[in-house]
Amino acid sequence: MLHYAVVFLVIALVAALFGFGGIAASAVGIAKILFVVFLVLAIASMIAGLIRRG
């Protein structure tokens, strides 16, 4: 999931470099959403791991 967030961020940077503002904004939005999903899943996984050990 984090890999896809980084890929969309790179796409956004390249699009912004070439002047495609709309595509860059969309790619940044997708990257933000994927990063938040990654954080939620990582925290849930960490909590589940702590519960299993306990």
Buried (B, 14 or more C-beta within 10 A) or exposed (E): EEEBBEBBBEBBBEBBEEEBEEBBEBBBEBBBEBBEBBEEEEEEEEEEEEEEEE
